Amino acid sequence: MAKIARPALWLFSLAVATAQTQPQCLSTTNGTTFNGTAGSELQLNGTTIRTIDAADADQGVAVDADYIYSIDNYSITKHNKTTGAPLLQWYGSPSGPIIHLDGGVLINSTLYAPHSNYPSSPITSSIETWDATTLNHTSSHAFGIERGSLTWIDQNPTTGAWYGAFANYDRVQPGQAVPYGLTMRTQVVRFGEGWKVERSWVFPEALWQSFSPMSNSGGSFGADGWLYVTGHDASAAYVMKIPDAGSTLIWVATISLPDIEGQGIAWDRSRGLNGSLYGISREGGKIVEMRVPLQNCSWDVPTMVGAVYGPGEFVGLDG
């Protein structure tokens, strides 16, 4: 595998960036112990390709082969992917029923978006869908009171399985006397038929503590198969692996992304391993397109789940 090009090569122009033909891979993931402690993961840097003005780039972003979608609490704007020009807007209402969207993902011309009643209590969530062509709202799946506030959903391009995160927070919200669920209870889940939760995992302690007092806000699978997640504020994405055993995600890498402030992210998987990662700068009201080094193009990083020993080799047993 070719090693990653120096970041300076990605700063010439959008035309040069989109002409990039080689996957931005690292040949190995040597250097990480994958033990979930701060500093045990790879430390990498992303590079901004361009920014696009988007007044409702406040919660997240979605992307497909031809368009980019900026997402706010109850609005979605469709942009020309090449020029960034706004083309169409769906707008709800401060009074609902959709009051707090948190990003989205485009699958087969449908925009799927996580939704919650944040910061109200008790916490409720739903998955809302739109026709990506017309931006007409098309369906809703209500979870009611679930495991937390649904902040992202995505489909793993390798397996076809759907994943998402139910976030909880250490922050005490106005009018409430206790924290909004506790950040350590945030869970990444795998959905089955009918959006039923089949499995769930938590973040390594050092990572969820870095999210506190907020939580995991964004998540998107790269074409490399890794899961990339973000917090609420930090200018970084965290690369995670679903573990082979146990219930704690494996922290593979931290990628510095200097021009975003957490929130929703979305991989442009229409270009395969040459795709860009999109995020937002809610402070600047911008969509940010970034070049991010993929961890390992085969993403085949084995993790040991113990070992088997024969007589005379047993560990820790007397006699």
N, C-alpha and C positions, 0 to 999 in steps of 0.2 A: 504494500500500500504506500502511496505517495504521502510524504509528510506534509503537514499544514504549511501553506505559504505564509510569508511574513505579513502581518496586518496591513502594512503600508501599501501592499499591492491591491488592497480592496478599497482604496480611497480615491482612485482616479475618477471614476464616473459610474453612473448607473449602467451605461451601456457595457462598460468593461466588466462590471460585476455580473451582469446577467449573461455575459458570454462565457463565464467560467464553466469549464466542462469537466474538471476533475473533482471528485468528491473531496471535501476537506476533512480528511481522516487523520487520526493518529495511528501509528502502526501497532502500538501496544497500549495497555493501561498499566504498565509497570509504574510503581511509585505510589500506589494507593494501597492501603491495607483494608479498605472497605469496612472498617469497624464502627463507623457511625460517629466517631468523635470528631470534634472540630479540628481541622488540619490534617485528618487522615485521608481526605479525598484529594483528587487532582485539582490544581488551581489553574484555570484557563482564562483567556480573554476573548471577548467578542468585539466586533467592530461594526460601527454604524455605517450602513450603505447610504441611506437617505432618510429624511423625515417628511411627513405629509401633514399639512394643517387639517385638523379634524375637531370641530367644536365639541362633539360628543365622545371624544376619545377619553373617557373618564373611568370606565370599568374594564374594558377589554377590547379585543379585536378578533376578527375571523377572516379567513382568506381562502380563495379557491383559485382556479387557473386564470381567471380573467378579472376578478374584482376583490376589493378589500372592504371590510365592513367594520366601521367604528361603532362601539356600543357604550351607551350610558345606562342609567338606571331604568328608564322607560323610553329609550329612543335608539334607533339603529339607522345609520347612514351608509349607503352603498357607494363606493368610490371606484372610478376607473383605475385599474391596477397600474397602468403605465403612467398616466398623467396625474393621478391623485384627485382628479376633479370629482366633486360630489354629484351623484346622478339621481338618487332616489332616497327618500327617508320614510321610515315608519316611526310614528310618534304616538305614545300612549297618553297617560295622564298621571299627575301626581297622586290622584285619588285611586289609582289602580284600574283594573285588578292586577296589572303587572307593575311592580313598584321598585324592584331591585334586581336587575339583570347583572350577570357577572361574566361577560365574555361569551364565546360561542365557538362552534365548529361547523364546517360545511361538509356534508356527506350526501352525495347523489342529489345535488341541487336543493337540499333542504338545510336550512340553518337551524341547528339545535343550540339552545341557550339555557344555562342553569339560572334559576330564579329563586329568590327567597324573600321573606318579609323582614330581613335585617333592617334596623336593629330591634325590631319588636320582639316580644316574648309572649307566649311560647314560640320557639323557632319552628317555622314551617318552610317547605321547599317544593319546587315543581320543576319540570322540564318543559320548556315552551319551544314551539317550532314555527318557522316561517318558510314560505316559498321564496327561495333565493332570487328568483327572476322578478317577481312582482312585489316582494316584501309584504305580502298578505300573511297575517297570522293564520296558522293552519291547525294546530293542535296543542293540547296541554295534558301533561301527566302529573297529577298531584300526589305528592308523598304524604301530605299532612305533616304531623309532628314526627320527625324522623331523628336521625343521629346528629343533626346539626344543620348548618346553613350550607346548601349546595352551592359551591363556588366555581366548579368547572366540570365539564364532561368531555370525553374524547373517545374515539374508537381506535384501538391499537391496529395499525395497518398490517402488522405481521400476523396477528391471530384473528382479527375481526371482533374481538371482545370489547365491550364498552366499559369504561372506567370513569370515575369521578371522585370528588372530594366533598365530604361533609365537614365544614369548618366549625370550630368553636374558638372562643376568645377569652382572654384573661381580663379584658377591659370591662369595667362596669358601665353599662349604658345609662344615659339620662333617664331618670324615673325608676331605675331598678336598684336593688340593694345588694345583689350578688353578681359575680362575673358572668359574662354571656357564654357559659358552657365550659370554660377552661380550655386553653389552647392545647394542652397535652391530650385532650380527647379528640382532636381532629383526626379523621380517618380517610384514607384512600380506599375506595371500594371497587369491586368488580361487579357489574350488573349482569344478570341473566335475563331470561325471557320475561317480558312484562315489567322491565326495570326493577326486578327483585334483586336485592343485594345477596350475592353468592359468597363473597369473601371480603375481608377488610384487613387493612394494615395501618400501623401508626408510623409516624416519623421518628428517626433517631432523636434522643432527648436533646442533644446539642443543637439540632436543627429546629425543632419546635420551640426551643427556648429563644432562638434568634428571631422567630416569627412573633413572639410575645411582645406586647399585649394583644396583637392582632393574630393572623393565622395564614394558612396557605390560601392564596387568592387565585393562582392560575396553574394550568397544567396542560401539556400537549405532548403527544408522542412524535418523535422525529422519525424520519424514514429509516434511521439507523436502528430503530426499535427501542431506544432508551426513552424513559419518561422524564420530561423536563418540567420542573415546577418552580413557582415563584412565591414570594411572600407578599405582604401588603404594601411594603415601602422600599425594600432594599433594591439596589441597582444590580441585581444578580439573578441568575437562574441556577437551579440545583438539579443535577442529573441523578436519577434514582433507578434502581433495579428492583423488580419484584423478587423477593427472596425465595429460595428453594425450600426453606423450612422456617418456622417461626412466624411472627406477625409484625416484625419491624422491617421497614424498607431499608435497602442498602444504599448508602450515600456514596455515589461514585465520583462526582466532580462538582465544583463550584465554578461558574463562569461569570466573570465580571461583565456587566452590560451597562456602561456608564450613562447612557441616555434615556433609560427608563427608570421608573420608580415602582417596581413590583407590578401588581395587578395582573390582568389576564394576558396570556400569550397565545400565539398560534403558529405552528409550523406550516409553511407552504409546501405541502407534500406533492403538489402537482408536478414539481420539478425533481422529484426523487431526492437523491443524495446531494443534489446541487441546490436544494431549496433554501430559502431564507427563513429566519425566525422573525416574527412580527410581535411587537409589544407596543406599549403606549407610554407617553409622558403626560400624565394628567395635569401636572403643573403647567406644561407648555401647550396643552391642547393639541398634541401631535401623535400620529402613528409613526412608529420607528421600525424601519426594516434593518435587520442586522445579519451579518455573516458570523456564524458560530461554528467553532471546530467540533465536528462530530467525534464521538469518543472512540469508536471502533466500528468499522463499516459492517462487520459481521455480527457485532455486539455479542459475540460468544465468549464471555468472560466467566469461567467456571468458578463456583464457590463450593467449598468443601462442607459437607454435612456429616462431620465425624469420620471415623474410620473403623474397620473391623480387624480384630487381632485374634490369633490363635493361642492355644495353650503355651505357656511360657513367655508370652508377649503381653499378657493382660496388664493394664495400666491401673495403678492405685488400688489393687486388690491384695490383701494379706494372704500369705501362704501360697 
